[in-house]
Each structure stands twice: as C-alpha cells, then as structure tokens.
Amino acid sequence: MPIYLTIAQIVLSVALIVVLALQVKGGGLGGIFGQADGVYRTRRGVEKTLFQVTIVLSVLFIILSIVIVRVSAA
C-alpha cells in the first residue's frame, strides 16, 4: 500500500477532528438529557462554512478509506 494514501488519511482525520471541535452547539446541557430546543436556528457565516467543510472532509475521508481498502486488497 502506498504510504502517501496513509499520510493523506491521517491529515484528513486530523482536519476532520479540528473542524468538529470548532463547531459550537447552542443546545447546552438540555440536549444531552433529551430536552428539545425551543428555538430553531439557521446556520450562518462561519458556522455554515464549518458545517459544509465537515461534510466535504467526511466524504473525502470515506472515499479515501474505500480506495485504501481496494488498493491493499489488490
């Protein structure tokens, strides 16, 4: 298996962890115990960008994982 695929997957996973850690949830502790949010919020600005980056990084990570499995099986 080529080492560059493994390095790319490590970089993607670290980037995904960072982006997920930067996201802020406004639900507080009530969401943990099943209390519903009373206010519907839309994502705007940086929050929306972080959400979109999270989706892109997740898709890339999954695709790269499948490629690594295919390459290592061959």
PyMOL Python script that loads the backbone (N, CA, C, O; Angstrom):
from pymol import cmd

cmd.read_pdbstr("""\
ATOM      1  N   MET A   1       0.856  -1.185   0.000  1.00  0.00           N
ATOM      2  CA  MET A   1       0.000   0.000   0.000  1.00  0.00           C
ATOM      3  C   MET A   1       0.898   1.242   0.000  1.00  0.00           C
ATOM      4  O   MET A   1       1.836   1.334   0.791  1.00  0.00           O
ATOM      5  N   PRO A   2       0.608   2.179  -0.877  1.00  0.00           N
ATOM      6  CA  PRO A   2       1.414   3.405  -0.937  1.00  0.00           C
ATOM      7  C   PRO A   2       1.291   4.221   0.348  1.00  0.00           C
ATOM      8  O   PRO A   2       0.203   4.378   0.901  1.00  0.00           O
ATOM      9  N   ILE A   3       2.413   4.728   0.802  1.00  0.00           N
ATOM     10  CA  ILE A   3       2.465   5.468   2.062  1.00  0.00           C
ATOM     11  C   ILE A   3       1.737   6.813   1.951  1.00  0.00           C
ATOM     12  O   ILE A   3       1.230   7.326   2.949  1.00  0.00           O
ATOM     13  N   TYR A   4       1.684   7.385   0.747  1.00  0.00           N
ATOM     14  CA  TYR A   4       1.036   8.690   0.601  1.00  0.00           C
ATOM     15  C   TYR A   4      -0.471   8.608   0.876  1.00  0.00           C
ATOM     16  O   TYR A   4      -1.067   9.591   1.318  1.00  0.00           O
ATOM     17  N   LEU A   5      -1.083   7.472   0.625  1.00  0.00           N
ATOM     18  CA  LEU A   5      -2.508   7.323   0.944  1.00  0.00           C
ATOM     19  C   LEU A   5      -2.726   7.310   2.453  1.00  0.00           C
ATOM     20  O   LEU A   5      -3.689   7.892   2.953  1.00  0.00           O
ATOM     21  N   THR A   6      -1.837   6.651   3.165  1.00  0.00           N
ATOM     22  CA  THR A   6      -1.943   6.619   4.626  1.00  0.00           C
ATOM     23  C   THR A   6      -1.721   7.997   5.219  1.00  0.00           C
ATOM     24  O   THR A   6      -2.434   8.404   6.137  1.00  0.00           O
ATOM     25  N   ILE A   7      -0.738   8.717   4.702  1.00  0.00           N
ATOM     26  CA  ILE A   7      -0.471  10.076   5.191  1.00  0.00           C
ATOM     27  C   ILE A   7      -1.654  10.987   4.891  1.00  0.00           C
ATOM     28  O   ILE A   7      -2.038  11.799   5.733  1.00  0.00           O
ATOM     29  N   ALA A   8      -2.232  10.862   3.708  1.00  0.00           N
ATOM     30  CA  ALA A   8      -3.399  11.672   3.348  1.00  0.00           C
ATOM     31  C   ALA A   8      -4.574  11.372   4.273  1.00  0.00           C
ATOM     32  O   ALA A   8      -5.307  12.283   4.660  1.00  0.00           O
ATOM     33  N   GLN A   9      -4.758  10.106   4.627  1.00  0.00           N
ATOM     34  CA  GLN A   9      -5.850   9.754   5.530  1.00  0.00           C
ATOM     35  C   GLN A   9      -5.617  10.310   6.936  1.00  0.00           C
ATOM     36  O   GLN A   9      -6.563  10.746   7.593  1.00  0.00           O
ATOM     37  N   ILE A  10      -4.386  10.297   7.393  1.00  0.00           N
ATOM     38  CA  ILE A  10      -4.070  10.873   8.707  1.00  0.00           C
ATOM     39  C   ILE A  10      -4.326  12.375   8.711  1.00  0.00           C
ATOM     40  O   ILE A  10      -4.905  12.908   9.658  1.00  0.00           O
ATOM     41  N   VAL A  11      -3.893  13.056   7.653  1.00  0.00           N
ATOM     42  CA  VAL A  11      -4.108  14.501   7.555  1.00  0.00           C
ATOM     43  C   VAL A  11      -5.608  14.816   7.518  1.00  0.00           C
ATOM     44  O   VAL A  11      -6.072  15.740   8.187  1.00  0.00           O
ATOM     45  N   LEU A  12      -6.354  14.042   6.735  1.00  0.00           N
ATOM     46  CA  LEU A  12      -7.806  14.252   6.667  1.00  0.00           C
ATOM     47  C   LEU A  12      -8.473  14.011   8.010  1.00  0.00           C
ATOM     48  O   LEU A  12      -9.372  14.758   8.398  1.00  0.00           O
ATOM     49  N   SER A  13      -8.048  12.984   8.721  1.00  0.00           N
ATOM     50  CA  SER A  13      -8.672  12.692  10.014  1.00  0.00           C
ATOM     51  C   SER A  13      -8.386  13.779  11.033  1.00  0.00           C
ATOM     52  O   SER A  13      -9.268  14.144  11.810  1.00  0.00           O
ATOM     53  N   VAL A  14      -7.166  14.304  11.043  1.00  0.00           N
ATOM     54  CA  VAL A  14      -6.836  15.396  11.961  1.00  0.00           C
ATOM     55  C   VAL A  14      -7.638  16.646  11.607  1.00  0.00           C
ATOM     56  O   VAL A  14      -8.156  17.324  12.494  1.00  0.00           O
ATOM     57  N   ALA A  15      -7.742  16.952  10.317  1.00  0.00           N
ATOM     58  CA  ALA A  15      -8.527  18.116   9.885  1.00  0.00           C
ATOM     59  C   ALA A  15      -9.995  17.954  10.265  1.00  0.00           C
ATOM     60  O   ALA A  15     -10.640  18.918  10.679  1.00  0.00           O
ATOM     61  N   LEU A  16     -10.519  16.751  10.128  1.00  0.00           N
ATOM     62  CA  LEU A  16     -11.915  16.499  10.487  1.00  0.00           C
ATOM     63  C   LEU A  16     -12.129  16.665  11.987  1.00  0.00           C
ATOM     64  O   LEU A  16     -13.140  17.229  12.407  1.00  0.00           O
ATOM     65  N   ILE A  17     -11.204  16.188  12.788  1.00  0.00           N
ATOM     66  CA  ILE A  17     -11.305  16.348  14.238  1.00  0.00           C
ATOM     67  C   ILE A  17     -11.268  17.821  14.628  1.00  0.00           C
ATOM     68  O   ILE A  17     -12.028  18.257  15.492  1.00  0.00           O
ATOM     69  N   VAL A  18     -10.386  18.586  13.992  1.00  0.00           N
ATOM     70  CA  VAL A  18     -10.274  20.014  14.300  1.00  0.00           C
ATOM     71  C   VAL A  18     -11.561  20.750  13.939  1.00  0.00           C
ATOM     72  O   VAL A  18     -12.063  21.560  14.719  1.00  0.00           O
ATOM     73  N   VAL A  19     -12.091  20.460  12.748  1.00  0.00           N
ATOM     74  CA  VAL A  19     -13.319  21.135  12.312  1.00  0.00           C
ATOM     75  C   VAL A  19     -14.490  20.775  13.233  1.00  0.00           C
ATOM     76  O   VAL A  19     -15.301  21.635  13.577  1.00  0.00           O
ATOM     77  N   LEU A  20     -14.573  19.510  13.627  1.00  0.00           N
ATOM     78  CA  LEU A  20     -15.643  19.105  14.537  1.00  0.00           C
ATOM     79  C   LEU A  20     -15.497  19.764  15.893  1.00  0.00           C
ATOM     80  O   LEU A  20     -16.497  20.127  16.513  1.00  0.00           O
ATOM     81  N   ALA A  21     -14.268  19.927  16.367  1.00  0.00           N
ATOM     82  CA  ALA A  21     -14.041  20.565  17.663  1.00  0.00           C
ATOM     83  C   ALA A  21     -14.379  22.054  17.629  1.00  0.00           C
ATOM     84  O   ALA A  21     -14.744  22.636  18.650  1.00  0.00           O
ATOM     85  N   LEU A  22     -14.257  22.665  16.455  1.00  0.00           N
ATOM     86  CA  LEU A  22     -14.542  24.098  16.334  1.00  0.00           C
ATOM     87  C   LEU A  22     -16.037  24.412  16.282  1.00  0.00           C
ATOM     88  O   LEU A  22     -16.455  25.538  16.550  1.00  0.00           O
ATOM     89  N   GLN A  23     -16.823  23.417  15.938  1.00  0.00           N
ATOM     90  CA  GLN A  23     -18.259  23.667  15.855  1.00  0.00           C
ATOM     91  C   GLN A  23     -18.843  23.860  17.243  1.00  0.00           C
ATOM     92  O   GLN A  23     -18.489  23.148  18.184  1.00  0.00           O
ATOM     93  N   VAL A  24     -19.733  24.822  17.360  1.00  0.00           N
ATOM     94  CA  VAL A  24     -20.338  25.139  18.646  1.00  0.00           C
ATOM     95  C   VAL A  24     -21.812  24.787  18.586  1.00  0.00           C
ATOM     96  O   VAL A  24     -22.529  25.216  17.682  1.00  0.00           O
ATOM     97  N   LYS A  25     -22.251  24.012  19.544  1.00  0.00           N
ATOM     98  CA  LYS A  25     -23.667  23.689  19.635  1.00  0.00           C
ATOM     99  C   LYS A  25     -24.293  24.581  20.705  1.00  0.00           C
ATOM    100  O   LYS A  25     -23.745  24.718  21.798  1.00  0.00           O
ATOM    101  N   GLY A  26     -25.420  25.177  20.399  1.00  0.00           N
ATOM    102  CA  GLY A  26     -26.077  26.088  21.317  1.00  0.00           C
ATOM    103  C   GLY A  26     -27.110  25.435  22.207  1.00  0.00           C
ATOM    104  O   GLY A  26     -27.812  26.139  22.932  1.00  0.00           O
ATOM    105  N   GLY A  27     -27.235  24.120  22.185  1.00  0.00           N
ATOM    106  CA  GLY A  27     -28.264  23.439  22.954  1.00  0.00           C
ATOM    107  C   GLY A  27     -28.002  23.380  24.436  1.00  0.00           C
ATOM    108  O   GLY A  27     -28.943  23.227  25.215  1.00  0.00           O
ATOM    109  N   GLY A  28     -26.770  23.494  24.850  1.00  0.00           N
ATOM    110  CA  GLY A  28     -26.441  23.406  26.259  1.00  0.00           C
ATOM    111  C   GLY A  28     -26.608  21.990  26.782  1.00  0.00           C
ATOM    112  O   GLY A  28     -26.612  21.039  26.001  1.00  0.00           O
ATOM    113  N   LEU A  29     -26.746  21.840  28.088  1.00  0.00           N
ATOM    114  CA  LEU A  29     -26.884  20.526  28.701  1.00  0.00           C
ATOM    115  C   LEU A  29     -28.266  19.940  28.511  1.00  0.00           C
ATOM    116  O   LEU A  29     -28.451  18.737  28.697  1.00  0.00           O
ATOM    117  N   GLY A  30     -29.242  20.753  28.146  1.00  0.00           N
ATOM    118  CA  GLY A  30     -30.594  20.246  27.962  1.00  0.00           C
ATOM    119  C   GLY A  30     -30.686  19.215  26.852  1.00  0.00           C
ATOM    120  O   GLY A  30     -31.473  18.273  26.945  1.00  0.00           O
ATOM    121  N   GLY A  31     -29.889  19.382  25.798  1.00  0.00           N
ATOM    122  CA  GLY A  31     -29.906  18.444  24.692  1.00  0.00           C
ATOM    123  C   GLY A  31     -29.380  17.072  25.072  1.00  0.00           C
ATOM    124  O   GLY A  31     -29.768  16.067  24.477  1.00  0.00           O
ATOM    125  N   ILE A  32     -28.505  17.028  26.054  1.00  0.00           N
ATOM    126  CA  ILE A  32     -27.948  15.750  26.498  1.00  0.00           C
ATOM    127  C   ILE A  32     -29.029  14.901  27.146  1.00  0.00           C
ATOM    128  O   ILE A  32     -29.055  13.683  26.969  1.00  0.00           O
ATOM    129  N   PHE A  33     -29.911  15.530  27.889  1.00  0.00           N
ATOM    130  CA  PHE A  33     -30.933  14.805  28.643  1.00  0.00           C
ATOM    131  C   PHE A  33     -32.265  14.716  27.908  1.00  0.00           C
ATOM    132  O   PHE A  33     -33.276  14.352  28.509  1.00  0.00           O
ATOM    133  N   GLY A  34     -32.281  15.042  26.627  1.00  0.00           N
ATOM    134  CA  GLY A  34     -33.471  14.847  25.823  1.00  0.00           C
ATOM    135  C   GLY A  34     -34.388  16.047  25.723  1.00  0.00           C
ATOM    136  O   GLY A  34     -35.450  15.954  25.107  1.00  0.00           O
ATOM    137  N   GLN A  35     -34.015  17.158  26.303  1.00  0.00           N
ATOM    138  CA  GLN A  35     -34.850  18.352  26.223  1.00  0.00           C
ATOM    139  C   GLN A  35     -34.697  18.964  24.834  1.00  0.00           C
ATOM    140  O   GLN A  35     -33.581  19.191  24.367  1.00  0.00           O
ATOM    141  N   ALA A  36     -35.814  19.225  24.186  1.00  0.00           N
ATOM    142  CA  ALA A  36     -35.789  19.778  22.832  1.00  0.00           C
ATOM    143  C   ALA A  36     -35.475  21.267  22.867  1.00  0.00           C
ATOM    144  O   ALA A  36     -35.833  21.973  23.810  1.00  0.00           O
ATOM    145  N   ASP A  37     -34.803  21.726  21.825  1.00  0.00           N
ATOM    146  CA  ASP A  37     -34.558  23.159  21.690  1.00  0.00           C
ATOM    147  C   ASP A  37     -35.864  23.859  21.347  1.00  0.00           C
ATOM    148  O   ASP A  37     -36.622  23.387  20.500  1.00  0.00           O
ATOM    149  N   GLY A  38     -36.123  24.964  21.993  1.00  0.00           N
ATOM    150  CA  GLY A  38     -37.339  25.707  21.735  1.00  0.00           C
ATOM    151  C   GLY A  38     -37.203  26.664  20.570  1.00  0.00           C
ATOM    152  O   GLY A  38     -38.206  27.166  20.061  1.00  0.00           O
ATOM    153  N   VAL A  39     -35.982  26.925  20.142  1.00  0.00           N
ATOM    154  CA  VAL A  39     -35.737  27.912  19.096  1.00  0.00           C
ATOM    155  C   VAL A  39     -35.047  27.225  17.921  1.00  0.00           C
ATOM    156  O   VAL A  39     -34.051  26.522  18.089  1.00  0.00           O
ATOM    157  N   TYR A  40     -35.596  27.442  16.736  1.00  0.00           N
ATOM    158  CA  TYR A  40     -34.968  26.910  15.529  1.00  0.00           C
ATOM    159  C   TYR A  40     -33.911  27.893  15.074  1.00  0.00           C
ATOM    160  O   TYR A  40     -34.190  29.079  14.896  1.00  0.00           O
ATOM    161  N   ARG A  41     -32.692  27.398  14.883  1.00  0.00           N
ATOM    162  CA  ARG A  41     -31.602  28.269  14.457  1.00  0.00           C
ATOM    163  C   ARG A  41     -31.129  27.867  13.073  1.00  0.00           C
ATOM    164  O   ARG A  41     -31.039  26.681  12.753  1.00  0.00           O
ATOM    165  N   THR A  42     -30.830  28.859  12.262  1.00  0.00           N
ATOM    166  CA  THR A  42     -30.228  28.576  10.966  1.00  0.00           C
ATOM    167  C   THR A  42     -28.730  28.837  11.075  1.00  0.00           C
ATOM    168  O   THR A  42     -28.284  29.692  11.840  1.00  0.00           O
ATOM    169  N   ARG A  43     -27.970  28.087  10.297  1.00  0.00           N
ATOM    170  CA  ARG A  43     -26.528  28.275  10.305  1.00  0.00           C
ATOM    171  C   ARG A  43     -26.194  29.469   9.420  1.00  0.00           C
ATOM    172  O   ARG A  43     -26.712  29.615   8.313  1.00  0.00           O
ATOM    173  N   ARG A  44     -25.315  30.313   9.940  1.00  0.00           N
ATOM    174  CA  ARG A  44     -24.914  31.489   9.184  1.00  0.00           C
ATOM    175  C   ARG A  44     -23.421  31.714   9.338  1.00  0.00           C
ATOM    176  O   ARG A  44     -22.828  31.345  10.351  1.00  0.00           O
ATOM    177  N   GLY A  45     -22.826  32.316   8.338  1.00  0.00           N
ATOM    178  CA  GLY A  45     -21.434  32.738   8.407  1.00  0.00           C
ATOM    179  C   GLY A  45     -20.461  31.598   8.618  1.00  0.00           C
ATOM    180  O   GLY A  45     -20.456  30.612   7.881  1.00  0.00           O
ATOM    181  N   VAL A  46     -19.630  31.756   9.647  1.00  0.00           N
ATOM    182  CA  VAL A  46     -18.573  30.788   9.924  1.00  0.00           C
ATOM    183  C   VAL A  46     -19.162  29.432  10.296  1.00  0.00           C
ATOM    184  O   VAL A  46     -18.612  28.397   9.919  1.00  0.00           O
ATOM    185  N   GLU A  47     -20.265  29.425  11.024  1.00  0.00           N
ATOM    186  CA  GLU A  47     -20.896  28.167  11.421  1.00  0.00           C
ATOM    187  C   GLU A  47     -21.346  27.361  10.202  1.00  0.00           C
ATOM    188  O   GLU A  47     -21.193  26.140  10.168  1.00  0.00           O
ATOM    189  N   LYS A  48     -21.897  28.045   9.210  1.00  0.00           N
ATOM    190  CA  LYS A  48     -22.333  27.375   7.987  1.00  0.00           C
ATOM    191  C   LYS A  48     -21.133  26.845   7.207  1.00  0.00           C
ATOM    192  O   LYS A  48     -21.173  25.737   6.672  1.00  0.00           O
ATOM    193  N   THR A  49     -20.068  27.638   7.146  1.00  0.00           N
ATOM    194  CA  THR A  49     -18.854  27.216   6.452  1.00  0.00           C
ATOM    195  C   THR A  49     -18.238  25.996   7.126  1.00  0.00           C
ATOM    196  O   THR A  49     -17.827  25.057   6.444  1.00  0.00           O
ATOM    197  N   LEU A  50     -18.169  25.997   8.454  1.00  0.00           N
ATOM    198  CA  LEU A  50     -17.632  24.851   9.185  1.00  0.00           C
ATOM    199  C   LEU A  50     -18.473  23.607   8.931  1.00  0.00           C
ATOM    200  O   LEU A  50     -17.930  22.511   8.789  1.00  0.00           O
ATOM    201  N   PHE A  51     -19.784  23.765   8.871  1.00  0.00           N
ATOM    202  CA  PHE A  51     -20.678  22.645   8.606  1.00  0.00           C
ATOM    203  C   PHE A  51     -20.413  22.060   7.221  1.00  0.00           C
ATOM    204  O   PHE A  51     -20.342  20.842   7.061  1.00  0.00           O
ATOM    205  N   GLN A  52     -20.267  22.926   6.224  1.00  0.00           N
ATOM    206  CA  GLN A  52     -20.009  22.469   4.864  1.00  0.00           C
ATOM    207  C   GLN A  52     -18.636  21.822   4.736  1.00  0.00           C
ATOM    208  O   GLN A  52     -18.479  20.826   4.030  1.00  0.00           O
ATOM    209  N   VAL A  53     -17.637  22.387   5.420  1.00  0.00           N
ATOM    210  CA  VAL A  53     -16.300  21.807   5.399  1.00  0.00           C
ATOM    211  C   VAL A  53     -16.314  20.433   6.057  1.00  0.00           C
ATOM    212  O   VAL A  53     -15.615  19.524   5.610  1.00  0.00           O
ATOM    213  N   THR A  54     -17.111  20.274   7.121  1.00  0.00           N
ATOM    214  CA  THR A  54     -17.235  18.981   7.795  1.00  0.00           C
ATOM    215  C   THR A  54     -17.794  17.933   6.845  1.00  0.00           C
ATOM    216  O   THR A  54     -17.309  16.802   6.815  1.00  0.00           O
ATOM    217  N   ILE A  55     -18.798  18.295   6.078  1.00  0.00           N
ATOM    218  CA  ILE A  55     -19.390  17.365   5.122  1.00  0.00           C
ATOM    219  C   ILE A  55     -18.373  16.969   4.056  1.00  0.00           C
ATOM    220  O   ILE A  55     -18.239  15.788   3.735  1.00  0.00           O
ATOM    221  N   VAL A  56     -17.664  17.937   3.514  1.00  0.00           N
ATOM    222  CA  VAL A  56     -16.681  17.669   2.465  1.00  0.00           C
ATOM    223  C   VAL A  56     -15.562  16.772   2.999  1.00  0.00           C
ATOM    224  O   VAL A  56     -15.174  15.805   2.342  1.00  0.00           O
ATOM    225  N   LEU A  57     -15.044  17.087   4.184  1.00  0.00           N
ATOM    226  CA  LEU A  57     -13.970  16.280   4.760  1.00  0.00           C
ATOM    227  C   LEU A  57     -14.443  14.861   5.063  1.00  0.00           C
ATOM    228  O   LEU A  57     -13.693  13.902   4.883  1.00  0.00           O
ATOM    229  N   SER A  58     -15.673  14.728   5.518  1.00  0.00           N
ATOM    230  CA  SER A  58     -16.210  13.395   5.809  1.00  0.00           C
ATOM    231  C   SER A  58     -16.320  12.553   4.540  1.00  0.00           C
ATOM    232  O   SER A  58     -15.951  11.379   4.533  1.00  0.00           O
ATOM    233  N   VAL A  59     -16.825  13.154   3.479  1.00  0.00           N
ATOM    234  CA  VAL A  59     -16.958  12.440   2.205  1.00  0.00           C
ATOM    235  C   VAL A  59     -15.581  12.051   1.664  1.00  0.00           C
ATOM    236  O   VAL A  59     -15.391  10.929   1.193  1.00  0.00           O
ATOM    237  N   LEU A  60     -14.624  12.974   1.731  1.00  0.00           N
ATOM    238  CA  LEU A  60     -13.276  12.671   1.273  1.00  0.00           C
ATOM    239  C   LEU A  60     -12.639  11.550   2.096  1.00  0.00           C
ATOM    240  O   LEU A  60     -11.954  10.684   1.552  1.00  0.00           O
ATOM    241  N   PHE A  61     -12.868  11.573   3.404  1.00  0.00           N
ATOM    242  CA  PHE A  61     -12.318  10.536   4.278  1.00  0.00           C
ATOM    243  C   PHE A  61     -12.895   9.168   3.923  1.00  0.00           C
ATOM    244  O   PHE A  61     -12.164   8.180   3.871  1.00  0.00           O
ATOM    245  N   ILE A  62     -14.188   9.110   3.683  1.00  0.00           N
ATOM    246  CA  ILE A  62     -14.826   7.838   3.329  1.00  0.00           C
ATOM    247  C   ILE A  62     -14.319   7.335   1.980  1.00  0.00           C
ATOM    248  O   ILE A  62     -14.013   6.152   1.833  1.00  0.00           O
ATOM    249  N   ILE A  63     -14.229   8.224   1.001  1.00  0.00           N
ATOM    250  CA  ILE A  63     -13.729   7.830  -0.320  1.00  0.00           C
ATOM    251  C   ILE A  63     -12.287   7.336  -0.220  1.00  0.00           C
ATOM    252  O   ILE A  63     -11.933   6.319  -0.816  1.00  0.00           O
ATOM    253  N   LEU A  64     -11.464   8.052   0.527  1.00  0.00           N
ATOM    254  CA  LEU A  64     -10.068   7.650   0.684  1.00  0.00           C
ATOM    255  C   LEU A  64      -9.958   6.308   1.405  1.00  0.00           C
ATOM    256  O   LEU A  64      -9.098   5.495   1.066  1.00  0.00           O
ATOM    257  N   SER A  65     -10.807   6.072   2.382  1.00  0.00           N
ATOM    258  CA  SER A  65     -10.803   4.795   3.086  1.00  0.00           C
ATOM    259  C   SER A  65     -11.148   3.647   2.138  1.00  0.00           C
ATOM    260  O   SER A  65     -10.520   2.590   2.188  1.00  0.00           O
ATOM    261  N   ILE A  66     -12.138   3.852   1.281  1.00  0.00           N
ATOM    262  CA  ILE A  66     -12.502   2.828   0.302  1.00  0.00           C
ATOM    263  C   ILE A  66     -11.367   2.576  -0.677  1.00  0.00           C
ATOM    264  O   ILE A  66     -11.095   1.428  -1.029  1.00  0.00           O
ATOM    265  N   VAL A  67     -10.702   3.639  -1.120  1.00  0.00           N
ATOM    266  CA  VAL A  67      -9.572   3.494  -2.042  1.00  0.00           C
ATOM    267  C   VAL A  67      -8.450   2.698  -1.382  1.00  0.00           C
ATOM    268  O   VAL A  67      -7.849   1.828  -2.011  1.00  0.00           O
ATOM    269  N   ILE A  68      -8.170   2.998  -0.116  1.00  0.00           N
ATOM    270  CA  ILE A  68      -7.110   2.273   0.593  1.00  0.00           C
ATOM    271  C   ILE A  68      -7.445   0.794   0.718  1.00  0.00           C
ATOM    272  O   ILE A  68      -6.570  -0.056   0.550  1.00  0.00           O
ATOM    273  N   VAL A  69      -8.696   0.482   1.010  1.00  0.00           N
ATOM    274  CA  VAL A  69      -9.094  -0.925   1.105  1.00  0.00           C
ATOM    275  C   VAL A  69      -8.954  -1.616  -0.243  1.00  0.00           C
ATOM    276  O   VAL A  69      -8.494  -2.756  -0.311  1.00  0.00           O
ATOM    277  N   ARG A  70      -9.344  -0.938  -1.312  1.00  0.00           N
ATOM    278  CA  ARG A  70      -9.255  -1.527  -2.657  1.00  0.00           C
ATOM    279  C   ARG A  70      -7.805  -1.749  -3.050  1.00  0.00           C
ATOM    280  O   ARG A  70      -7.471  -2.786  -3.624  1.00  0.00           O
ATOM    281  N   VAL A  71      -6.933  -0.780  -2.748  1.00  0.00           N
ATOM    282  CA  VAL A  71      -5.531  -0.884  -3.122  1.00  0.00           C
ATOM    283  C   VAL A  71      -4.850  -1.979  -2.315  1.00  0.00           C
ATOM    284  O   VAL A  71      -4.044  -2.737  -2.856  1.00  0.00           O
ATOM    285  N   SER A  72      -5.161  -2.068  -1.044  1.00  0.00           N
ATOM    286  CA  SER A  72      -4.491  -3.065  -0.201  1.00  0.00           C
ATOM    287  C   SER A  72      -4.979  -4.479  -0.520  1.00  0.00           C
ATOM    288  O   SER A  72      -4.257  -5.448  -0.286  1.00  0.00           O
ATOM    289  N   ALA A  73      -6.193  -4.603  -1.048  1.00  0.00           N
ATOM    290  CA  ALA A  73      -6.732  -5.931  -1.397  1.00  0.00           C
ATOM    291  C   ALA A  73      -6.164  -6.436  -2.721  1.00  0.00           C
ATOM    292  O   ALA A  73      -6.156  -7.639  -2.982  1.00  0.00           O
ATOM    293  N   ALA A  74      -5.697  -5.523  -3.543  1.00  0.00           N
ATOM    294  CA  ALA A  74      -5.186  -5.912  -4.857  1.00  0.00           C
ATOM    295  C   ALA A  74      -3.766  -6.434  -4.803  1.00  0.00           C
ATOM    296  O   ALA A  74      -3.203  -6.800  -5.835  1.00  0.00           O
TER     297      ALA A  74
END
""", "prot")
cmd.dss("prot")
cmd.show_as("cartoon", "prot")
cmd.util.cbc("prot")
cmd.orient("prot")
